[in-house]
Amino acid sequence: MTRHGASPRLARLLAVLLATIALFGDFLSVNPPQTQNLDRFYGPPSRIHFFDSQGRFHWRPFLYEYELVNPLDVVYRERTDKAYPLEFMIQGYRYRFMGLLPTTRHLVGCREAMHFYPLGADELGRDVLARLLAGARISLLVVFLGLALYALLGVTIGMLSGLAGGWPDSLLMRFSEFVLALPALYLILALRALLPAKMAFWQTLVLTIGTIASVTWPPMARGVRGLILQLRHSAYVEAARALGSSNWQIMKRHMLPALAPFALSQAAVAAPVFLLGEVVLSYLDVGFNDTAGSWGVMLRNLKEPRIFTDFWWNMAPLGMVFVTLYCLNAFGAGGREIDLDSRIVRL
């Protein structure tokens, strides 16, 4: 009981955190995500202090500037000759709050310091935290839009197959078996390789989710088709048909509500595929370009061995991917339990 109760609560808490990050990323970040500063490449995270170099305590947190003392080995050192206090609700770069209201207010920042990077900088001197927060919107958008397309394809094909029967049913199911037999990753890469390398953001978004959904729909379609075959001969559907209900009324009032628990649970199970698909495509340079800044794009620099030893803060997107996968898997497990309970009730 404890094991099953704690996991959903933690998953809900993390899901709220991810949603907050995606909605309020610009407010929480300090620097514009795409602003480069080659003088601060691979800069370490800014350390927040309460005690100065003389050992005196300050109620107001502050930081020291970093200076690059060894460009060849990328070694930085704090300059303790001047402290820069942090300020809350500070003015910074202009953005639209929740994509609607133009504002320049940010949660925390440093007015006097030249650089404030809470999670350090990447190879081009860009703020890792700002890119991480901005990437949450893109990666989570891929998941939600991908699930919508996945559900649309799976439910539509499954219903057509189950209701039509005969040779259309056989043709659609044989095609689904063919798609299932294909290696999904290689097929995704092959489909994406046929498209232009440079595309606009929305074109890349649509093509990314479309490519992933085109090889993941068969489980949904086959499950929906099986439920349709079962529901067509159930007692309450036969009773509705005997009372004069039309096929559309039977579909709307009886079949679709019965299909909803399975469709939701199957979508929850498939959600990690879209997140990992975006990460893999972007990591292999066939997904979003560098200006989009998704989590997969940020993970491209993991090809450099020193990231794991000296510039470890650049692995932050990997942690966000793990957290998101944990939430999606927890919700998927809950969806499977709901689907099982609904089947037991129908039986």
C-alpha positions as CSV (number, residue, x, y, z in Angstrom):
1,M,0.0,0.0,0.0
2,T,2.8,2.4,0.8
3,R,4.7,1.6,-2.3
4,H,1.7,2.2,-4.5
5,G,0.6,5.4,-2.6
6,A,3.9,7.2,-2.4
7,S,4.9,7.0,-6.0
8,P,1.8,8.7,-7.5
9,R,2.1,11.5,-4.9
10,L,5.7,12.1,-5.8
11,A,4.9,11.9,-9.5
12,R,2.1,14.5,-9.1
13,L,4.5,16.8,-7.2
14,L,7.2,16.5,-9.9
15,A,4.6,17.0,-12.6
16,V,3.5,20.3,-11.0
17,L,7.2,21.3,-10.8
18,L,7.7,20.5,-14.5
19,A,4.5,22.4,-15.5
20,T,5.7,25.4,-13.4
21,I,9.1,25.4,-15.1
22,A,7.5,25.2,-18.5
23,L,5.0,28.0,-17.9
24,F,7.2,30.4,-15.9
25,G,10.7,29.6,-17.4
26,D,11.4,33.2,-18.5
27,F,10.4,34.6,-15.1
28,L,12.7,32.1,-13.3
29,S,15.7,32.5,-15.6
30,V,18.2,35.4,-15.4
31,N,19.6,35.6,-18.9
32,P,18.1,35.1,-22.4
33,P,18.5,31.4,-23.4
34,Q,20.3,32.1,-26.6
35,T,22.6,34.9,-25.5
36,Q,26.3,33.9,-26.0
37,N,29.3,35.0,-24.1
38,L,32.5,33.4,-25.4
39,D,34.4,35.0,-22.5
40,R,32.6,32.7,-20.1
41,F,32.5,29.5,-22.1
42,Y,32.0,26.5,-19.8
43,G,31.8,28.9,-16.9
44,P,31.1,27.1,-13.6
45,P,27.8,27.7,-11.6
46,S,27.8,31.0,-9.7
47,R,28.3,30.3,-6.0
48,I,25.9,32.1,-3.6
49,H,27.6,33.3,-0.4
50,F,26.5,34.5,3.0
51,F,30.0,34.9,4.4
52,D,32.6,37.1,2.6
53,S,36.3,36.5,2.3
54,Q,36.9,38.1,5.7
55,G,34.5,35.6,7.4
56,R,31.8,38.2,8.0
57,F,28.1,37.2,7.8
58,H,25.7,39.0,5.4
59,W,22.0,38.6,5.7
60,R,21.7,39.4,2.0
61,P,23.1,36.7,-0.3
62,F,25.7,37.8,-2.7
63,L,28.2,36.3,-5.2
64,Y,31.7,36.9,-6.5
65,E,32.7,37.3,-10.1
66,Y,34.6,34.5,-11.9
67,E,37.6,35.2,-14.0
68,L,39.2,32.9,-16.5
69,V,42.8,32.3,-15.4
70,N,43.7,29.4,-17.7
71,P,41.9,29.4,-21.1
72,L,43.6,26.3,-22.3
73,D,42.4,24.1,-19.4
74,V,39.3,26.2,-18.8
75,V,40.1,27.1,-15.2
76,Y,38.1,29.8,-13.5
77,R,38.7,31.6,-10.1
78,E,36.5,33.7,-7.9
79,R,37.6,37.3,-7.4
80,T,36.8,38.1,-3.8
81,D,37.7,41.8,-3.9
82,K,34.1,42.8,-4.5
83,A,30.7,41.3,-3.5
84,Y,27.6,41.6,-5.7
85,P,24.3,41.3,-3.8
86,L,21.4,39.4,-5.3
87,E,18.1,41.1,-5.9
88,F,14.6,39.7,-6.2
89,M,12.0,40.8,-8.7
90,I,14.7,42.4,-10.7
91,Q,14.3,43.9,-14.2
92,G,16.0,42.1,-17.0
93,Y,15.4,41.1,-20.6
94,R,11.9,41.6,-22.0
95,Y,9.6,38.5,-22.5
96,R,5.9,37.6,-22.4
97,F,4.7,36.3,-19.0
98,M,3.1,32.9,-19.8
99,G,3.3,33.9,-23.4
100,L,0.8,36.8,-23.0
101,L,1.8,39.8,-20.9
102,P,5.0,41.7,-21.8
103,T,7.2,42.3,-18.8
104,T,10.8,42.6,-17.8
105,R,10.6,41.3,-14.2
106,H,12.5,38.2,-13.1
107,L,12.5,36.3,-9.9
108,V,16.2,36.8,-8.9
109,G,19.2,38.4,-10.4
110,C,22.3,40.5,-9.8
111,R,22.2,44.1,-11.1
112,E,25.9,44.8,-10.7
113,A,27.6,41.6,-11.6
114,M,28.4,41.0,-15.2
115,H,27.5,37.3,-15.2
116,F,25.1,35.3,-13.0
117,Y,24.8,31.7,-14.1
118,P,23.1,29.6,-11.4
119,L,23.8,26.4,-13.3
120,G,26.9,27.5,-15.2
121,A,27.4,28.1,-18.9
122,D,27.8,25.8,-21.9
123,E,30.5,25.7,-24.6
124,L,29.2,29.0,-26.1
125,G,28.8,30.8,-22.8
126,R,25.0,30.5,-22.7
127,D,23.1,30.2,-19.4
128,V,22.4,26.5,-18.8
129,L,19.5,27.2,-16.4
130,A,17.8,29.5,-18.9
131,R,18.2,27.0,-21.7
132,L,17.0,24.2,-19.4
133,L,13.8,26.1,-18.5
134,A,13.2,27.1,-22.2
135,G,13.8,23.5,-23.3
136,A,11.1,22.3,-21.0
137,R,8.5,24.0,-23.0
138,I,9.7,22.4,-26.3
139,S,10.3,18.9,-25.0
140,L,7.0,18.8,-23.1
141,L,5.2,20.3,-26.1
142,V,6.5,17.4,-28.2
143,V,5.1,14.9,-25.7
144,F,1.6,16.4,-25.5
145,L,1.1,17.1,-29.2
146,G,2.7,13.7,-30.0
147,L,0.2,12.0,-27.7
148,A,-2.7,13.8,-29.4
149,L,-1.6,12.7,-32.8
150,Y,-0.9,9.1,-31.5
151,A,-4.3,8.8,-30.0
152,L,-6.0,10.2,-33.1
153,L,-4.2,7.7,-35.4
154,G,-4.6,4.7,-33.1
155,V,-8.3,5.3,-32.3
156,T,-9.3,6.2,-35.8
157,I,-7.6,3.2,-37.4
158,G,-8.7,0.8,-34.7
159,M,-12.3,1.9,-35.0
160,L,-12.3,1.7,-38.8
161,S,-10.8,-1.8,-38.6
162,G,-13.2,-3.0,-35.9
163,L,-16.4,-1.6,-37.4
164,A,-15.7,-2.3,-41.1
165,G,-14.5,-5.9,-40.7
166,G,-13.8,-8.1,-43.7
167,W,-10.9,-7.2,-46.0
168,P,-10.4,-3.6,-44.6
169,D,-9.9,-5.1,-41.2
170,S,-7.4,-7.7,-42.5
171,L,-5.5,-5.1,-44.5
172,L,-5.2,-2.6,-41.6
173,M,-4.1,-5.3,-39.1
174,R,-1.5,-6.8,-41.5
175,F,-0.2,-3.3,-42.0
176,S,0.0,-2.7,-38.3
177,E,1.9,-6.0,-37.9
178,F,4.3,-4.8,-40.6
179,V,4.9,-1.5,-38.8
180,L,5.4,-3.3,-35.5
181,A,8.1,-5.6,-37.1
182,L,10.1,-2.6,-38.2
183,P,13.0,-1.3,-36.0
184,A,11.4,1.9,-34.8
185,L,14.6,3.9,-34.2
186,Y,16.1,3.2,-37.6
187,L,12.8,3.9,-39.3
188,I,12.5,7.2,-37.5
189,L,16.0,8.2,-38.6
190,A,15.3,7.1,-42.1
191,L,12.1,9.1,-42.3
192,R,13.7,12.2,-40.8
193,A,16.7,11.9,-43.1
194,L,14.4,12.3,-46.2
195,L,13.5,15.8,-45.0
196,P,15.4,19.0,-45.3
197,A,18.1,19.5,-42.6
198,K,17.2,23.2,-42.0
199,M,13.5,23.9,-41.2
200,A,11.5,26.4,-39.2
201,F,10.7,25.5,-35.6
202,W,7.0,24.6,-36.2
203,Q,7.9,22.6,-39.3
204,T,10.4,20.6,-37.2
205,L,7.9,20.2,-34.4
206,V,5.2,18.8,-36.6
207,L,7.6,16.5,-38.5
208,T,9.2,15.3,-35.3
209,I,5.9,14.2,-33.7
210,G,4.5,13.0,-37.0
211,T,7.6,10.8,-37.6
212,I,7.4,9.3,-34.1
213,A,3.6,8.8,-34.2
214,S,3.9,7.1,-37.6
215,V,5.7,4.1,-36.0
216,T,4.0,4.0,-32.6
217,W,0.3,3.8,-33.4
218,P,-0.2,0.0,-33.9
219,P,-0.6,-1.0,-30.2
220,M,-3.4,1.6,-29.7
221,A,-5.1,0.6,-33.0
222,R,-5.0,-3.1,-32.2
223,G,-6.3,-2.6,-28.7
224,V,-9.2,-0.3,-29.9
225,R,-10.0,-2.8,-32.6
226,G,-10.3,-5.6,-30.1
227,L,-12.5,-3.6,-27.8
228,I,-14.8,-2.6,-30.7
229,L,-15.2,-6.3,-31.6
230,Q,-16.0,-7.1,-28.0
231,L,-18.4,-4.1,-27.6
232,R,-20.3,-4.8,-30.9
233,H,-21.8,-8.0,-29.4
234,S,-22.2,-6.8,-25.8
235,A,-25.6,-7.0,-24.2
236,Y,-26.1,-3.2,-23.7
237,V,-25.1,-2.4,-27.3
238,E,-27.5,-5.0,-28.6
239,A,-30.2,-3.6,-26.4
240,A,-29.6,-0.1,-27.6
241,R,-29.7,-1.3,-31.2
242,A,-33.0,-3.1,-30.5
243,L,-34.5,0.1,-29.1
244,G,-33.8,1.9,-32.4
245,S,-30.6,3.7,-31.6
246,S,-28.5,4.7,-34.7
247,N,-24.9,3.6,-35.2
248,W,-23.7,7.1,-34.3
249,Q,-25.8,7.2,-31.1
250,I,-24.4,3.8,-30.1
251,M,-20.9,4.9,-30.9
252,K,-21.3,8.2,-28.9
253,R,-23.1,6.9,-25.9
254,H,-21.7,3.4,-25.4
255,M,-18.6,2.6,-27.4
256,L,-16.5,5.8,-27.0
257,P,-17.0,6.0,-23.2
258,A,-15.9,2.4,-23.0
259,L,-12.9,3.1,-25.1
260,A,-11.7,6.1,-23.1
261,P,-10.0,4.3,-20.2
262,F,-8.0,2.1,-22.6
263,A,-7.1,5.0,-24.8
264,L,-5.9,7.1,-21.9
265,S,-3.9,4.3,-20.4
266,Q,-2.3,3.5,-23.7
267,A,-1.4,7.1,-24.3
268,A,0.2,7.3,-20.9
269,V,2.3,4.3,-21.7
270,A,3.4,5.7,-25.0
271,A,4.3,9.2,-23.6
272,P,7.9,8.3,-22.8
273,V,8.5,7.2,-26.4
274,F,7.9,10.7,-27.7
275,L,10.2,12.3,-25.1
276,L,13.0,9.8,-25.8
277,G,12.3,10.1,-29.5
278,E,12.8,13.9,-29.4
279,V,15.9,13.6,-27.3
280,V,17.5,11.0,-29.6
281,L,16.6,12.8,-32.8
282,S,18.0,16.1,-31.5
283,Y,21.1,14.5,-30.0
284,L,21.8,13.0,-33.5
285,D,21.4,16.4,-35.1
286,V,18.3,15.3,-37.1
287,G,15.7,17.0,-34.8
288,F,15.5,20.6,-33.6
289,N,18.3,22.9,-34.5
290,D,20.5,24.6,-32.0
291,T,18.4,27.8,-31.7
292,A,15.4,25.8,-30.5
293,G,17.2,24.6,-27.4
294,S,15.2,21.5,-26.5
295,W,16.7,19.0,-23.9
296,G,17.9,16.8,-26.7
297,V,19.7,19.7,-28.3
298,M,21.4,20.6,-25.0
299,L,22.6,17.0,-24.6
300,R,24.6,17.1,-27.8
301,N,27.6,18.4,-26.0
302,L,27.8,15.1,-24.0
303,K,29.8,13.8,-26.9
304,E,32.7,15.7,-25.3
305,P,34.3,13.5,-22.6
306,R,35.3,16.5,-20.4
307,I,31.6,17.2,-19.8
308,F,31.4,14.2,-17.4
309,T,34.5,15.2,-15.4
310,D,35.0,18.9,-15.5
311,F,31.8,20.6,-16.8
312,W,29.3,18.3,-15.1
313,W,26.6,21.0,-14.9
314,N,25.9,20.6,-18.6
315,M,24.3,17.2,-17.8
316,A,21.4,19.0,-16.1
317,P,19.0,18.2,-19.1
318,L,19.7,14.5,-18.5
319,G,18.3,14.9,-15.0
320,M,15.2,16.6,-16.3
321,V,14.7,13.8,-18.8
322,F,14.9,11.2,-16.0
323,V,12.4,13.2,-13.8
324,T,9.9,13.5,-16.7
325,L,10.2,9.8,-17.6
326,Y,9.6,9.0,-13.9
327,C,6.4,11.1,-14.0
328,L,5.2,9.6,-17.3
329,N,5.9,6.0,-16.1
330,A,4.0,6.6,-12.9
331,F,1.0,8.0,-14.7
332,G,1.2,5.2,-17.2
333,A,1.1,2.6,-14.3
334,G,-1.9,4.5,-12.8
335,G,-3.6,4.5,-16.2
336,R,-3.1,0.7,-16.6
337,E,-4.8,0.2,-13.2
338,I,-7.7,2.4,-14.2
339,D,-8.1,0.5,-17.5
340,L,-8.1,-2.8,-15.6
341,D,-10.7,-1.6,-13.1
342,S,-12.9,-0.4,-15.9
343,R,-12.7,-3.8,-17.7
344,I,-13.5,-5.6,-14.4
345,V,-16.6,-3.4,-14.0
346,R,-17.8,-4.1,-17.5
347,L,-17.4,-7.8,-17.0
